[in-house]
Amino acid sequence: MSRFFVLTLLTFLGKACFAQSAAVDASGREIRPPAKVERVYAAGPPASLLVFAIAPDKLTGWTRAMRPNEVEFFPERYANLPELGRLTGRGNTANVEMVLNAKTGLIVDVGSTGPTLASLASQVQEQTRIPYALFDGSIESTPATLRALGRLMGNEAPAEKLAAWYERELGDLKQRVSRAKEHPLVYYGRSASGLQTGGKGSINVEALEVLGARNAAAEARAGLVTVSFEQVLLWNPEVILTTDPNFWKSVWTDSRWRAVSAVEQNRVYLSPHLPFGWFDFPPGANRLLGLWWAGKLLYPQVFDVDLRAKVTEFHRLFYHREPTAAQLDALLGEPGVLPK
Amino acid sequence: MTSRSISYVVAAGALVALTALAFAVGRYPVSLSEIVSLLASKITGSVNTLPPNVETVVMQVRGPRVLAALVVGAALAAAGTAYQGMFRNPLVSPDILGVSTGAALGAVLAIFLSLNVISIQLFAFGGGLAAVGLVYWIGSRLRGHDPLLALVLTGVVIGTLLGSVIALLKYLADPYNQLPAITYWLLGSLAAIAPRDLAAAAPLALAGLAPMLLLRWRMNLLALPDDEARALGVDTRRLRALIVAAATLMTAAAVAVSGIIGWVGLLIPHAARLLVGPDFGRLLPLAMLLGAAFLLGVDTLCRTLVTIEIPPGVLTALIGTPAFLWLFALARRSW
């Protein structure tokens, strides 16, 4: 009898401590986080960024160690968090035992919420007994993801502040875009040759779609594709955006590219990439800066915004450190980032 | 006319017709008359009144690509023919001694280090040469074995070693940016060919072809056992080293600009052998004609069928396999 009583008490206590309120993640899986989440393992860079923004002290580590040129953008104690690796998605580099060892109370991934990742999450959750939540990583759902993540982590207030700010920024952006009279044809060129691009619906050109720009490669299928140079010439984009400094340099000397309208008009721009890329990768909240940047380049009349102030504000809120004037100069002064 | 010379004439005719067709089609519409008047103005030196984009497409984009397809196809087929004769093995392809894997490692390393296109090509070319150099050096030091067996086995093990280094670099690469670039390079493509690529690869491929053409009659002796060949006064060791160097130079130059394109180097020599028999002097020109025509045909489809590029490695096997089986069923010639 007394044994039964102890067991019941233990079960009750256990439930009270660990299985507090159940939540549903973006893939529809039920998540039961512990009452108090102290440490969160983020399975990929977009998730790291959001967890770090909401509660930097809860992040167990980065998926890959910060490089020297990235470290300076973050408070030192966070920049030097350990490298834990990625868990799902494009190949695991993290060791499940290490995630366990990091005293993780919650695993989150932000990005795709499709069946492949949902099943992987369930599997890891079963193995580790650590709740594993998936959230949508698209730009538009970033505020909702921030709020849901804040609830799971027990940090509603800071998450709500970030979400509300992000919503206002997106609203302001869209309101400006709606005033734009002309929507230039944009080609997004990746890789050293510039012939890799993203078709309509591809996550790589999501920023273009949010900005209401016309993607030259819209007729290509979603996802990364390679196109021929003739095809680019046929599209004859008015603006080229790239993330590859080698490609940006080569368009000015390669006689083939000179035939493209964007090159002729000097409208080829290089996206900043520190400490996280602005335009394409990693596909996370960091792309807000790419939206302001590209908006300014595509619709100069309606985007009379101070990019330095935008960068400073985003860094303060999401990276917990304002960039120095020298850092801003370096980010925005790199050749190709802004019109001469 | 013998059936052999018919093979040459048909292959050469097909190549010329295909080249003309390849110049005429593409994503950017250029009419045949525009191409003709452009070429005429280039030859006579007169000023043409064509839209400037026509000249860019023909001279800078499509032209170099068509010629590069011819060079890469011919080079891979020639190297494959030489190796299959030399190793007395029909399953050998130009990358048996690790040239493609070495080139791939070079290119992957350059992408990993975020270098530009020219550096990627230089790394690939250097990687291909270095890999074969290493294999040859080790293979020739393994005494007490059949030299060919030692060479092939060394090639296989070094190839797997380099393959695992490639895998490691892929694993460490940035999954959003570098990994797709590496994957696309390994799939092979002629999409990014610029005039300068052709200017760099064509002379190197020709330099590799020269010794093969000059020594084409002696090549048959390499198919004999070493002592028999030596009895006929051929220094097999030196001849073999020369052919390996020539084939490696050709393949490395081709792979550096095109990435890895399979099938051509392995099966085009067989197709040629089915048509004209095993004599190297007759085989080499036909294999090159067929290889050039085949890759040109495949690449033309790759760049015209849909908006996006299709990797040639996909189509070489899709088109090549039925064509090869058909030829195999028709021919009654023994190897």
Interface residues (C-beta under 8 A of the other chain):
Chain A: R86 G89 R90 G91 T93 R190 S191 A192 S193 L195 Q196 G199 A217 E219 A220 R221 L224 V225 T226 V227 S228 F229 E230 Q231 L233 L234 T243 P245 N246 K249 S250 D254 S255 R256 R258 A259 G277 D280 F281 P282 P283
Chain B: G26 R27 Y28 P29 P52 N53 T56 V57 Q60 V61 R62 I111 S114 L115 N116 V117 I120 Y171 D174 P175 Y176 N177 L179 P180 A181 Y184 S189 A191 A192 A194 P195 R303 T307 I308 E309 P311
